[in-house]
């Protein structure tokens, strides 16, 4: 038996687009600007340009917290402002700007429960705003109590498809990455779990509601 044919010891699931649908702001830069101004933080006239520019160097595959980017964008347009001067206001503004409006995907709750009755199950999500994924889960119909791990890129420091993101959730679930199956909707990120040595199931090919039966039939 090859490792790819071995039984599955744990499952991770993508959050946004797979378990839930979240309506974010149509114009993130404007939403952040409004939230900053509400807190008395002056926003430069060319804010949309500053927001779109890179200001912090990060390694390939690493996650940059959005608040770090926003603070650096503000500093880039000021001769006197330091990031620490507005750090708390920036963090709060970013969180409020991306306040989630959550719709639970059909079958998400039942699939998570079914999988959790059989195996360690967790969430692995790309998210640059601390606490946003957790709030989205809390507003969803998914029972958080059955999850063994919730790993976000902003917390672990790595974005899917960086292998270290999959390795992190596997470790949190207490399984080897080769015995992990990751379920998601994006071939560019979720589908590349295989590059980390894990296995992947894409809901565009196997509908979410069919995942438990597919895993049972394919890997026992």
VENWOFEN-V955779 format. One record per run of one state. SS is the DSSP state (~ for helix, > for strand, _ for the rest). FROM is the first residue (numbers start at 1). LEN is the number of residues. If there is no record, write none. Layout:
SS|FROM|LEN / SS|FROM|LEN
This chain:
_|1|2 / ~|3|3 / _|6|4 / >|10|4 / _|14|2 / >|16|1 / _|17|3 / >|20|3 / _|23|5 / ~|28|11 / _|39|8 / ~|47|6 / _|53|9 / >|62|1 / _|63|3 / ~|66|10 / _|76|7 / ~|83|15 / _|98|4 / >|102|3 / _|105|3 / ~|108|9 / _|117|3 / >|120|6 / _|126|6 / ~|132|8 / _|140|4 / ~|144|3 / _|147|2 / >|149|4 / ~|153|4 / _|157|1 / >|158|1 / _|159|4 / ~|163|11 / _|174|3 / ~|177|3 / >|180|5 / _|185|5 / ~|190|7 / _|197|2 / >|199|4 / _|203|5 / ~|208|12 / _|220|1
